[in-house]
Every structure is written in C-alpha cells, then in structure tokens.
Amino acid sequence: MNEESERNVRRAVISMGRSEFDKKLGGGIPCGSLTLIEGQSDAGKSVLSQQLIWGSLRNGHRAILFTTENTVRSFNIQMQSLGLDILDYLLLNWLRIYFIEASASKDVSVFQNILAEIDRRQNHYDMVVVDSVTPVIVHNTLVDVLTYFEQCKQRCDKGITVINVAHSYAFAEDVLIRLRSLCDAHFRLRIEEMGEKGVKILDVAKVRGADQVTGNSISFEVEPGVGMQIMPFTRAKV
C-alpha cells in the first residue's frame, strides 16, 4: 500500500490516534457515523471525545467542537495537560471551537444553531463534537431531542461525523433505546469500584460498519501528559 492509499484508509475512520484503543473500537469509527458518548459524571466522557478530536486531526480531518465546558483557551490548556497538542490545528483553523454559555445552553434553539453551523461549514469540516448536550436535553421535550438526533443523522448521511456527549441521567431508558437504534456508534462510560479504587470503564456498545469485532469493555486511566491509557486487567483488578 502506497503512502496516499494509507492516508486515505486513515481518513476513512475517526481514530483516537492510539492503535490499542482503535483496535478495541473495531478499527475506528467509520466516517459519517452518528455517535453517542454517554456515561456517569467523571467517567471520562470528555477525555474520550478529546482523544477522538486529537486523533482525527492527526489523520487529516478538520473538526468543530461545541462545548459548554471550555473556552478556546481553557480547552487548549486542558489538551496540553493530556499531551494532546492542538495549538497548530487551532492556528491553521483546522479546529474551530464554539463556547455555549450556560444561560443559553437550556434553549432548544441551541440545537438549531448547531445544525445551522454544520450546514455552513460542511464543505470544509468533516467532524463535529458536541460536549455536552446534557443541559439542552434535560430542559427540552422528547420530540425536540429526537428531532435533533434525526437531523444530525441526515447530516451524517452526507459524510459528516457527529459525536454527541451526554450524561446518562439526561435520558430515560426508553429514550436511550431509541437513540441507540438511531446512532451508528454508541459508547458508554462508567466507574467500577475495584478494591478501594474506582476504575474507568469504556463499553463499546456498538460501532456499525466497523472493520473488526466490537463489543469490548476497556479499563483505562487518564495520565497527565499522556492522555488515556489502557489498564492491564490484572492491574485494574488490584
């Protein structure tokens, strides 16, 4: 395989930039996938989305982040603390960051604004991350939430990858079942007590169209200057 072919293969999936994780994800998330990352507080949802942004930028993708948690400056500092340098991508405009203020995040118009910006940038950016949709979901109707995800799916059908991050408590179980069916990829994060230590677990519930077997559960930790690291099973059980 020549260099150009290898580059095209890399760009066909959304990667974490770590082969050991990508293998657990079935080889990476196929581009054009509607993806849901959900889990309990402090389980690593944002770190997972940040790892996906970094890996994808390195593979030649251009990304947009809508965030309720970071400004451009604080996001850059946080990524640097994980050893995930994105400054060059910010300067080159390969990564655009939109901060959603808390006062506005409860309004359903946020959904329309996100979709409008995707439409406006679709010729130049191919990955969108929303971290998180929780404030909008918990203050709006089931119809509004389902409509938003369905409209995200329509954009994904045009080749854009959309990743929505949310707390599990934002969804009733019957809503989660419907969203899981609609989404192409679904990741669940949780914290499991092992001895006196809480271990972060990533459950790969579904990756539609993956090149390899999915359904894995991954124990991991977040290390300063390194980012996400898989924990050996024996170490996780201690």
C-alpha positions, 0 to 999 in steps of 0.5 A: 500500500502506497503512502496516499492509499494509507492516508486515505484508509486513515481518513476513512475512520475517526481514530483516537490516534492510539492503535490499542484503543482503535483496535478495541473500537473495531478499527475506528469509527467509520466516517459519517457515523452518528455517535453517542458518548454517554456515561456517569459524571467523571467517567471520562466522557470528555477525555474520550471525545478529546482523544477522538478530536486529537486523533482525527486531526492527526489523520487529516480531518478538520473538526468543530467542537461545541462545548459548554465546558471550555473556552478556546483557551481553557480547552487548549490548556486542558489538551496540553495537560493530556499531551494532546497538542492542538495549538497548530490545528487551532492556528491553521483553523483546522479546529474551530471551537464554539463556547455555549454559555450556560444561560443559553445552553437550556434553549432548544434553539441551541440545537438549531444553531448547531445544525445551522453551523454544520450546514455552513461549514460542511464543505470544509469540516468533516467532524463535529463534537458536541460536549455536552448536550446534557443541559439542552436535553434535560430542559427540552421535550422528547420530540425536540431531542429526537428531532435533533438526533434525526437531523444530525443523522441526515447530516451524517448521511452526507459524510459528516461525523457527529459525536454527541456527549451526554450524561446518562441521567439526561435520558430515560431508558426508553429514550436511550433505546431509541437513540441507540437504534438511531446512532451508528456508534454508541459508547458508554462510560462508567466507574467500577469500584475495584478494591478501594479504587474506582476504575474507568470503564469504556463499553463499546456498545456498538460501532456499525460498519466497523472493520473488526469485532466490537463489543469490548469493555476497556479499563483505562486511566487518564495520565497527565501528559499522556492522555488515556491509557489502557489498564492491564486487567490484572492491574485494574483488578488490584 
